[in-house]
Amino acid sequence: MVVNCVICSDNIDSTSDAYSTRCGHVFHFVCLIGWLERSKTCPQCRNETSENDIHRLYLHTSNESEVQDGLLWSQIERLRSDIKRKELEAKTALETVNGLR
């Protein structure tokens, strides 16, 4: 899962100082503090919030690149299977056409 800070648009990962507002939205700490200096609302939903309402999140993620790699490989294998099935269907259709001639 990829989480983005809507203030700066960068990813929030396990090495980020991630903070949550009372309404549950997640941001980088530096981005959120900068925002709250200008506005006392959540940057995402605009609910009223303040520095007292934010909480540090302690994220623990598995190796995200390994997870992504696994998902991509399973998609590749599924697509390879789809290609083989379509090639077989095309071969069968071609044989049918040749038989009709």
N, CA, C and O atoms as a Tinker XYZ file with bonds, in Angstrom:
   404  protein
     1  N      0.847000   -1.159000    0.000000    73     2
     2  CA     0.000000    0.000000    0.000000    64     1     3
     3  C      0.896000    1.226000    0.000000    63     2     4     5
     4  O      1.892000    1.285000    0.720000    81     3
     5  N      0.529000    2.199000   -0.816000    73     3     6
     6  CA     1.266000    3.440000   -0.879000    64     5     7
     7  C      0.387000    4.556000   -0.325000    63     6     8     9
     8  O     -0.753000    4.736000   -0.751000    81     7
     9  N      0.933000    5.296000    0.626000    73     7    10
    10  CA     0.225000    6.411000    1.231000    64     9    11
    11  C      0.965000    7.684000    0.856000    63    10    12    13
    12  O      2.186000    7.763000    0.990000    81    11
    13  N      0.227000    8.676000    0.390000    73    11    14
    14  CA     0.820000    9.950000    0.011000    64    13    15
    15  C      0.372000   11.048000    0.950000    63    14    16    17
    16  O     -0.758000   11.041000    1.439000    81    15
    17  N      1.263000   11.989000    1.199000    73    15    18
    18  CA     0.940000   13.199000    1.934000    64    17    19
    19  C      0.297000   14.153000    0.931000    63    18    20    21
    20  O      0.929000   14.518000   -0.060000    81    19
    21  N     -0.943000   14.561000    1.170000    73    19    22
    22  CA    -1.632000   15.423000    0.207000    64    21    23
    23  C     -1.078000   16.843000    0.198000    63    22    24    25
    24  O     -1.393000   17.624000   -0.700000    81    23
    25  N     -0.264000   17.184000    1.181000    73    23    26
    26  CA     0.332000   18.517000    1.208000    64    25    27
    27  C      1.499000   18.601000    0.235000    63    26    28    29
    28  O      1.574000   19.534000   -0.565000    81    27
    29  N      2.415000   17.630000    0.296000    73    27    30
    30  CA     3.609000   17.674000   -0.562000    64    29    31
    31  C      3.570000   16.662000   -1.701000    63    30    32    33
    32  O      4.394000   16.734000   -2.612000    81    31
    33  N      2.635000   15.726000   -1.667000    73    31    34
    34  CA     2.447000   14.673000   -2.677000    64    33    35
    35  C      3.526000   13.598000   -2.663000    63    34    36    37
    36  O      3.554000   12.758000   -3.563000    81    35
    37  N      4.413000   13.595000   -1.675000    73    35    38
    38  CA     5.422000   12.540000   -1.564000    64    37    39
    39  C      4.857000   11.359000   -0.778000    63    38    40    41
    40  O      3.891000   11.494000   -0.027000    81    39
    41  N      5.489000   10.194000   -0.972000    73    39    42
    42  CA     5.068000    8.993000   -0.250000    64    41    43
    43  C      5.375000    9.111000    1.233000    63    42    44    45
    44  O      6.345000    9.753000    1.635000    81    43
    45  N      4.537000    8.487000    2.031000    73    43    46
    46  CA     4.785000    8.345000    3.461000    64    45    47
    47  C      5.136000    6.886000    3.675000    63    46    48    49
    48  O      4.338000    6.000000    3.367000    81    47
    49  N      6.324000    6.630000    4.199000    73    47    50
    50  CA     6.750000    5.253000    4.426000    64    49    51
    51  C      7.194000    5.079000    5.866000    63    50    52    53
    52  O      7.037000    5.988000    6.681000    81    51
    53  N      7.746000    3.922000    6.184000    73    51    54
    54  CA     8.097000    3.615000    7.572000    64    53    55
    55  C      9.242000    4.487000    8.084000    63    54    56    57
    56  O      9.463000    4.538000    9.294000    81    55
    57  N      9.970000    5.165000    7.219000    73    55    58
    58  CA    11.045000    6.051000    7.663000    64    57    59
    59  C     10.563000    7.486000    7.845000    63    58    60    61
    60  O     11.318000    8.330000    8.328000    81    59
    61  N      9.332000    7.774000    7.469000    73    59    62
    62  CA     8.774000    9.121000    7.571000    64    61    63
    63  C      8.268000    9.400000    8.974000    63    62    64    65
    64  O      7.856000    8.488000    9.692000    81    63
    65  N      8.304000   10.669000    9.357000    73    63    66
    66  CA     7.633000   11.097000   10.573000    64    65    67
    67  C      6.178000   11.341000   10.204000    63    66    68    69
    68  O      5.803000   12.446000    9.812000    81    67
    69  N      5.366000   10.304000   10.334000    73    67    70
    70  CA     3.963000   10.369000    9.932000    64    69    71
    71  C      3.101000   10.741000   11.118000    63    70    72    73
    72  O      3.265000   10.215000   12.219000    81    71
    73  N      2.172000   11.663000   10.874000    73    71    74
    74  CA     1.242000   12.106000   11.908000    64    73    75
    75  C     -0.172000   12.043000   11.362000    63    74    76    77
    76  O     -0.406000   12.220000   10.166000    81    75
    77  N     -1.110000   11.788000   12.263000    73    75    78
    78  CA    -2.513000   11.696000   11.905000    64    77    79
    79  C     -3.286000   12.801000   12.600000    63    78    80    81
    80  O     -3.003000   13.158000   13.743000    81    79
    81  N     -4.265000   13.333000   11.889000    73    79    82
    82  CA    -5.181000   14.293000   12.496000    64    81    83
    83  C     -6.278000   13.534000   13.233000    63    82    84    85
    84  O     -6.381000   12.314000   13.105000    81    83
    85  N     -7.082000   14.231000   13.988000    73    83    86
    86  CA    -8.191000   13.612000   14.729000    64    85    87
    87  C     -9.159000   12.912000   13.774000    63    86    88    89
    88  O     -9.772000   11.906000   14.130000    81    87
    89  N     -9.293000   13.452000   12.557000    73    87    90
    90  CA   -10.211000   12.866000   11.582000    64    89    91
    91  C     -9.599000   11.665000   10.859000    63    90    92    93
    92  O    -10.275000   11.014000   10.062000    81    91
    93  N     -8.318000   11.365000   11.134000    73    91    94
    94  CA    -7.716000   10.149000   10.614000    64    93    95
    95  C     -6.850000   10.319000    9.380000    63    94    96    97
    96  O     -6.310000    9.329000    8.887000    81    95
    97  N     -6.695000   11.506000    8.867000    73    95    98
    98  CA    -5.869000   11.709000    7.684000    64    97    99
    99  C     -4.394000   11.767000    8.078000    63    98   100   101
   100  O     -4.052000   12.219000    9.171000    81    99
   101  N     -3.527000   11.307000    7.180000    73    99   102
   102  CA    -2.111000   11.122000    7.497000    64   101   103
   103  C     -1.249000   12.047000    6.641000    63   102   104   105
   104  O     -1.483000   12.212000    5.443000    81   103
   105  N     -0.239000   12.651000    7.291000    73   103   106
   106  CA     0.648000   13.599000    6.634000    64   105   107
   107  C      2.057000   13.474000    7.197000    63   106   108   109
   108  O      2.254000   12.884000    8.259000    81   107
   109  N      3.037000   14.028000    6.489000    73   107   110
   110  CA     4.363000   14.189000    7.066000    64   109   111
   111  C      4.260000   15.226000    8.182000    63   110   112   113
   112  O      3.501000   16.188000    8.064000    81   111
   113  N      5.012000   15.040000    9.251000    73   111   114
   114  CA     4.962000   15.955000   10.387000    64   113   115
   115  C      5.298000   17.385000    9.961000    63   114   116   117
   116  O      4.573000   18.322000   10.294000    81   115
   117  N      6.388000   17.548000    9.233000    73   115   118
   118  CA     6.827000   18.884000    8.819000    64   117   119
   119  C      5.758000   19.552000    7.953000    63   118   120   121
   120  O      5.478000   20.740000    8.117000    81   119
   121  N      5.170000   18.802000    7.046000    73   119   122
   122  CA     4.114000   19.356000    6.182000    64   121   123
   123  C      2.907000   19.782000    7.008000    63   122   124   125
   124  O      2.359000   20.865000    6.805000    81   123
   125  N      2.496000   18.930000    7.935000    73   123   126
   126  CA     1.300000   19.208000    8.729000    64   125   127
   127  C      1.507000   20.408000    9.652000    63   126   128   129
   128  O      0.620000   21.253000    9.775000    81   127
   129  N      2.656000   20.489000   10.295000    73   127   130
   130  CA     2.925000   21.622000   11.185000    64   129   131
   131  C      2.939000   22.922000   10.378000    63   130   132   133
   132  O      2.386000   23.932000   10.813000    81   131
   133  N      3.572000   22.895000    9.207000    73   131   134
   134  CA     3.579000   24.078000    8.345000    64   133   135
   135  C      2.172000   24.492000    7.951000    63   134   136   137
   136  O      1.843000   25.678000    7.929000    81   135
   137  N      1.346000   23.503000    7.639000    73   135   138
   138  CA    -0.054000   23.781000    7.278000    64   137   139
   139  C     -0.814000   24.396000    8.454000    63   138   140   141
   140  O     -1.527000   25.388000    8.301000    81   139
   141  N     -0.646000   23.785000    9.630000    73   139   142
   142  CA    -1.395000   24.237000   10.804000    64   141   143
   143  C     -0.965000   25.630000   11.280000    63   142   144   145
   144  O     -1.710000   26.292000   12.003000    81   143
   145  N      0.225000   26.074000   10.881000    73   143   146
   146  CA     0.632000   27.446000   11.182000    64   145   147
   147  C     -0.205000   28.452000   10.384000    63   146   148   149
   148  O     -0.406000   29.588000   10.814000    81   147
   149  N     -0.687000   28.014000    9.217000    73   147   150
   150  CA    -1.474000   28.889000    8.344000    64   149   151
   151  C     -2.974000   28.677000    8.488000    63   150   152   153
   152  O     -3.759000   29.600000    8.273000    81   151
   153  N     -3.372000   27.459000    8.852000    73   151   154
   154  CA    -4.796000   27.128000    8.897000    64   153   155
   155  C     -5.047000   26.132000   10.017000    63   154   156   157
   156  O     -4.228000   25.243000   10.252000    81   155
   157  N     -6.137000   26.269000   10.689000    73   155   158
   158  CA    -6.482000   25.354000   11.787000    64   157   159
   159  C     -7.492000   24.305000   11.324000    63   158   160   161
   160  O     -8.405000   23.933000   12.062000    81   159
   161  N     -7.311000   23.838000   10.088000    73   159   162
   162  CA    -8.183000   22.791000    9.549000    64   161   163
   163  C     -7.336000   21.662000    8.992000    63   162   164   165
   164  O     -6.161000   21.854000    8.679000    81   163
   165  N     -7.928000   20.490000    8.869000    73   163   166
   166  CA    -7.267000   19.351000    8.239000    64   165   167
   167  C     -7.041000   19.689000    6.769000    63   166   168   169
   168  O     -7.962000   20.152000    6.097000    81   167
   169  N     -5.833000   19.466000    6.259000    73   167   170
   170  CA    -5.551000   19.764000    4.861000    64   169   171
   171  C     -6.386000   18.950000    3.872000    63   170   172   173
   172  O     -6.548000   19.351000    2.719000    81   171
   173  N     -6.910000   17.823000    4.312000    73   171   174
   174  CA    -7.640000   16.958000    3.400000    64   173   175
   175  C     -9.149000   17.180000    3.462000    63   174   176   177
   176  O     -9.784000   17.349000    2.421000    81   175
   177  N     -9.727000   17.184000    4.637000    73   175   178
   178  CA   -11.190000   17.284000    4.728000    64   177   179
   179  C    -11.678000   18.614000    5.282000    63   178   180   181
   180  O    -12.879000   18.884000    5.295000    81   179
   181  N    -10.749000   19.441000    5.738000    73   179   182
   182  CA   -11.043000   20.783000    6.258000    64   181   183
   183  C    -11.780000   20.794000    7.594000    63   182   184   185
   184  O    -12.313000   21.830000    7.991000    81   183
   185  N    -11.820000   19.651000    8.300000    73   183   186
   186  CA   -12.367000   19.656000    9.655000    64   185   187
   187  C    -11.431000   20.448000   10.557000    63   186   188   189
   188  O    -10.219000   20.471000   10.344000    81   187
   189  N    -11.997000   21.090000   11.553000    73   187   190
   190  CA   -11.198000   21.881000   12.478000    64   189   191
   191  C    -10.211000   20.992000   13.220000    63   190   192   193
   192  O    -10.574000   19.915000   13.694000    81   191
   193  N     -8.962000   21.442000   13.321000    73   191   194
   194  CA    -7.935000   20.679000   14.027000    64   193   195
   195  C     -6.849000   21.623000   14.504000    63   194   196   197
   196  O     -6.787000   22.774000   14.071000    81   195
   197  N     -5.991000   21.142000   15.396000    73   195   198
   198  CA    -4.884000   21.943000   15.906000    64   197   199
   199  C     -3.713000   21.019000   16.221000    63   198   200   201
   200  O     -3.813000   19.799000   16.097000    81   199
   201  N     -2.600000   21.628000   16.633000    73   199   202
   202  CA    -1.417000   20.837000   16.993000    64   201   203
   203  C     -1.720000   19.849000   18.127000    63   202   204   205
   204  O     -1.098000   18.791000   18.221000    81   203
   205  N     -2.674000   20.203000   18.978000    73   203   206
   206  CA    -3.037000   19.321000   20.100000    64   205   207
   207  C     -3.814000   18.088000   19.639000    63   206   208   209
   208  O     -3.920000   17.113000   20.383000    81   207
   209  N     -4.351000   18.120000   18.436000    73   207   210
   210  CA    -5.179000   17.026000   17.926000    64   209   211
   211  C     -4.408000   16.020000   17.073000    63   210   212   213
   212  O     -4.984000   15.031000   16.620000    81   211
   213  N     -3.123000   16.254000   16.849000    73   211   214
   214  CA    -2.384000   15.351000   15.962000    64   213   215
   215  C     -1.634000   14.305000   16.782000    63   214   216   217
   216  O     -1.269000   14.534000   17.936000    81   215
   217  N     -1.415000   13.151000   16.153000    73   215   218
   218  CA    -0.773000   12.036000   16.839000    64   217   219
   219  C      0.260000   11.389000   15.926000    63   218   220   221
   220  O      0.046000   11.239000   14.723000    81   219
   221  N      1.383000   11.010000   16.524000    73   219   222
   222  CA     2.453000   10.329000   15.790000    64   221   223
   223  C      1.995000    8.930000   15.440000    63   222   224   225
   224  O      1.375000    8.251000   16.258000    81   223
   225  N      2.297000    8.494000   14.223000    73   223   226
   226  CA     2.023000    7.122000   13.794000    64   225   227
   227  C      3.344000    6.382000   13.695000    63   226   228   229
   228  O      4.322000    6.915000   13.170000    81   227
   229  N      3.375000    5.169000   14.194000    73   227   230
   230  CA     4.568000    4.340000   14.116000    64   229   231
   231  C      4.289000    3.243000   13.103000    63   230   232   233
   232  O      3.639000    2.242000   13.405000    81   231
   233  N      4.789000    3.451000   11.907000    73   231   234
   234  CA     4.494000    2.542000   10.807000    64   233   235
   235  C      5.518000    1.421000   10.744000    63   234   236   237
   236  O      6.719000    1.647000   10.896000    81   235
   237  N      5.038000    0.240000   10.522000    73   235   238
   238  CA     5.911000   -0.903000   10.269000    64   237   239
   239  C      5.403000   -1.560000    8.999000    63   238   240   241
   240  O      4.263000   -2.022000    8.934000    81   239
   241  N      6.246000   -1.595000    8.012000    73   239   242
   242  CA     5.847000   -2.194000    6.748000    64   241   243
   243  C      6.834000   -3.284000    6.367000    63   242   244   245
   244  O      7.999000   -3.254000    6.762000    81   243
   245  N      6.354000   -4.234000    5.605000    73   243   246
   246  CA     7.259000   -5.228000    5.069000    64   245   247
   247  C      8.064000   -4.549000    3.968000    63   246   248   249
   248  O      7.794000   -3.402000    3.610000    81   247
   249  N      9.023000   -5.240000    3.450000    73   247   250
   250  CA     9.820000   -4.668000    2.370000    64   249   251
   251  C      8.888000   -4.393000    1.202000    63   250   252   253
   252  O      8.503000   -5.305000    0.470000    81   251
   253  N      8.531000   -3.134000    1.037000    73   251   254
   254  CA     7.521000   -2.753000    0.057000    64   253   255
   255  C      7.919000   -3.145000   -1.368000    63   254   256   257
   256  O      7.065000   -3.524000   -2.169000    81   255
   257  N      9.207000   -3.056000   -1.682000    73   255   258
   258  CA     9.620000   -3.392000   -3.043000    64   257   259
   259  C      9.457000   -4.881000   -3.308000    63   258   260   261
   260  O      9.121000   -5.276000   -4.424000    81   259
   261  N      9.693000   -5.719000   -2.288000    73   259   262
   262  CA     9.486000   -7.160000   -2.464000    64   261   263
   263  C      8.013000   -7.470000   -2.679000    63   262   264   265
   264  O      7.667000   -8.309000   -3.511000    81   263
   265  N      7.156000   -6.805000   -1.941000    73   263   266
   266  CA     5.710000   -7.012000   -2.103000    64   265   267
   267  C      5.288000   -6.589000   -3.507000    63   266   268   269
   268  O      4.562000   -7.314000   -4.187000    81   267
   269  N      5.749000   -5.406000   -3.941000    73   267   270
   270  CA     5.411000   -4.916000   -5.275000    64   269   271
   271  C      5.934000   -5.878000   -6.338000    63   270   272   273
   272  O      5.230000   -6.185000   -7.299000    81   271
   273  N      7.184000   -6.359000   -6.164000    73   271   274
   274  CA     7.758000   -7.305000   -7.126000    64   273   275
   275  C      6.905000   -8.562000   -7.220000    63   274   276   277
   276  O      6.652000   -9.065000   -8.315000    81   275
   277  N      6.461000   -9.073000   -6.067000    73   275   278
   278  CA     5.628000  -10.273000   -6.063000    64   277   279
   279  C      4.316000  -10.053000   -6.793000    63   278   280   281
   280  O      3.857000  -10.916000   -7.541000    81   279
   281  N      3.716000   -8.894000   -6.571000    73   279   282
   282  CA     2.467000   -8.579000   -7.260000    64   281   283
   283  C      2.686000   -8.467000   -8.758000    63   282   284   285
   284  O      1.878000   -8.961000   -9.545000    81   283
   285  N      3.773000   -7.822000   -9.155000    73   283   286
   286  CA     4.054000   -7.673000  -10.581000    64   285   287
   287  C      4.312000   -9.026000  -11.241000    63   286   288   289
   288  O      3.840000   -9.277000  -12.350000    81   287
   289  N      5.066000   -9.906000  -10.554000    73   287   290
   290  CA     5.335000  -11.226000  -11.131000    64   289   291
   291  C      4.055000  -12.040000  -11.270000    63   290   292   293
   292  O      3.888000  -12.757000  -12.257000    81   291
   293  N      3.152000  -11.942000  -10.302000    73   291   294
   294  CA     1.905000  -12.687000  -10.427000    64   293   295
   295  C      1.065000  -12.126000  -11.574000    63   294   296   297
   296  O      0.389000  -12.888000  -12.265000    81   295
   297  N      1.093000  -10.818000  -11.787000    73   295   298
   298  CA     0.386000  -10.230000  -12.923000    64   297   299
   299  C      1.001000  -10.687000  -14.239000    63   298   300   301
   300  O      0.284000  -10.988000  -15.193000    81   299
   301  N      2.327000  -10.738000  -14.290000    73   299   302
   302  CA     3.012000  -11.200000  -15.506000    64   301   303
   303  C      2.628000  -12.638000  -15.815000    63   302   304   305
   304  O      2.336000  -12.970000  -16.964000    81   303
   305  N      2.627000  -13.492000  -14.799000    73   303   306
   306  CA     2.267000  -14.904000  -15.012000    64   305   307
   307  C      0.821000  -15.038000  -15.485000    63   306   308   309
   308  O      0.525000  -15.856000  -16.356000    81   307
   309  N     -0.074000  -14.241000  -14.918000    73   307   310
   310  CA    -1.469000  -14.276000  -15.345000    64   309   311
   311  C     -1.592000  -13.832000  -16.798000    63   310   312   313
   312  O     -2.333000  -14.435000  -17.574000    81   311
   313  N     -0.873000  -12.785000  -17.162000    73   311   314
   314  CA    -0.917000  -12.293000  -18.540000    64   313   315
   315  C     -0.316000  -13.301000  -19.518000    63   314   316   317
   316  O     -0.820000  -13.466000  -20.629000    81   315
   317  N      0.755000  -13.971000  -19.109000    73   315   318
   318  CA     1.349000  -15.023000  -19.960000    64   317   319
   319  C      0.332000  -16.140000  -20.204000    63   318   320   321
   320  O      0.199000  -16.645000  -21.319000    81   319
   321  N     -0.378000  -16.511000  -19.146000    73   319   322
   322  CA    -1.411000  -17.535000  -19.271000    64   321   323
   323  C     -2.517000  -17.066000  -20.219000    63   322   324   325
   324  O     -2.996000  -17.837000  -21.050000    81   323
   325  N     -2.916000  -15.808000  -20.092000    73   323   326
   326  CA    -3.943000  -15.245000  -20.979000    64   325   327
   327  C     -3.474000  -15.269000  -22.435000    63   326   328   329
   328  O     -4.251000  -15.582000  -23.336000    81   327
   329  N     -2.214000  -14.941000  -22.657000    73   327   330
   330  CA    -1.662000  -14.945000  -24.022000    64   329   331
   331  C     -1.692000  -16.351000  -24.600000    63   330   332   333
   332  O     -2.103000  -16.542000  -25.744000    81   331
   333  N     -1.259000  -17.339000  -23.818000    73   331   334
   334  CA    -1.267000  -18.729000  -24.297000    64   333   335
   335  C     -2.681000  -19.170000  -24.648000    63   334   336   337
   336  O     -2.896000  -19.827000  -25.666000    81   335
   337  N     -3.657000  -18.804000  -23.794000    73   335   338
   338  CA    -5.045000  -19.163000  -24.062000    64   337   339
   339  C     -5.533000  -18.499000  -25.350000    63   338   340   341
   340  O     -6.195000  -19.146000  -26.162000    81   339
   341  N     -5.219000  -17.236000  -25.544000    73   339   342
   342  CA    -5.637000  -16.522000  -26.753000    64   341   343
   343  C     -4.958000  -17.093000  -27.998000    63   342   344   345
   344  O     -5.579000  -17.193000  -29.056000    81   343
   345  N     -3.675000  -17.471000  -27.870000    73   343   346
   346  CA    -2.983000  -18.082000  -29.009000    64   345   347
   347  C     -3.644000  -19.396000  -29.395000    63   346   348   349
   348  O     -3.795000  -19.687000  -30.582000    81   347
   349  N     -4.044000  -20.200000  -28.402000    73   347   350
   350  CA    -4.734000  -21.464000  -28.670000    64   349   351
   351  C     -6.087000  -21.208000  -29.333000    63   350   352   353
   352  O     -6.465000  -21.917000  -30.265000    81   351
   353  N     -6.819000  -20.194000  -28.854000    73   351   354
   354  CA    -8.103000  -19.848000  -29.457000    64   353   355
   355  C     -7.914000  -19.393000  -30.903000    63   354   356   357
   356  O     -8.711000  -19.746000  -31.772000    81   355
   357  N     -6.868000  -18.613000  -31.164000    73   355   358
   358  CA    -6.596000  -18.137000  -32.524000    64   357   359
   359  C     -6.235000  -19.306000  -33.432000    63   358   360   361
   360  O     -6.677000  -19.362000  -34.579000    81   359
   361  N     -5.433000  -20.236000  -32.924000    73   359   362
   362  CA    -5.041000  -21.408000  -33.715000    64   361   363
   363  C     -6.274000  -22.248000  -34.054000    63   362   364   365
   364  O     -6.425000  -22.701000  -35.189000    81   363
   365  N     -7.153000  -22.454000  -33.073000    73   363   366
   366  CA    -8.375000  -23.227000  -33.296000    64   365   367
   367  C     -9.273000  -22.530000  -34.317000    63   366   368   369
   368  O     -9.842000  -23.185000  -35.190000    81   367
   369  N     -9.403000  -21.199000  -34.213000    73   367   370
   370  CA   -10.227000  -20.450000  -35.149000    64   369   371
   371  C     -9.641000  -20.531000  -36.560000    63   370   372   373
   372  O    -10.387000  -20.658000  -37.530000    81   371
   373  N     -8.317000  -20.457000  -36.683000    73   371   374
   374  CA    -7.664000  -20.551000  -37.987000    64   373   375
   375  C     -7.881000  -21.932000  -38.592000    63   374   376   377
   376  O     -8.125000  -22.044000  -39.793000    81   375
   377  N     -7.797000  -22.983000  -37.782000    73   375   378
   378  CA    -8.051000  -24.332000  -38.275000    64   377   379
   379  C     -9.501000  -24.462000  -38.737000    63   378   380   381
   380  O     -9.766000  -25.113000  -39.748000    81   379
   381  N    -10.431000  -23.861000  -38.025000    73   379   382
   382  CA   -11.840000  -23.881000  -38.404000    64   381   383
   383  C    -12.035000  -23.170000  -39.734000    63   382   384   385
   384  O    -12.752000  -23.671000  -40.600000    81   383
   385  N    -11.416000  -22.024000  -39.908000    73   383   386
   386  CA   -11.514000  -21.260000  -41.160000    64   385   387
   387  C    -10.937000  -22.078000  -42.318000    63   386   388   389
   388  O    -11.538000  -22.159000  -43.390000    81   387
   389  N     -9.771000  -22.680000  -42.093000    73   387   390
   390  CA    -9.142000  -23.492000  -43.151000    64   389   391
   391  C    -10.000000  -24.703000  -43.490000    63   390   392   393
   392  O    -10.064000  -25.112000  -44.649000    81   391
   393  N    -10.656000  -25.279000  -42.492000    73   391   394
   394  CA   -11.544000  -26.418000  -42.749000    64   393   395
   395  C    -12.778000  -26.039000  -43.541000    63   394   396   397
   396  O    -13.319000  -26.865000  -44.276000    81   395
   397  N    -13.229000  -24.813000  -43.403000    73   395   398
   398  CA   -14.405000  -24.346000  -44.135000    64   397   399
   399  C    -14.082000  -24.021000  -45.589000    63   398   400   401
   400  O    -14.981000  -23.999000  -46.429000    81   399
   401  N    -12.833000  -23.772000  -45.892000    73   399   402
   402  CA   -12.446000  -23.442000  -47.268000    64   401   403
   403  C    -12.474000  -24.680000  -48.080000    63   402   404
   404  O    -12.182000  -24.642000  -49.275000    81   403
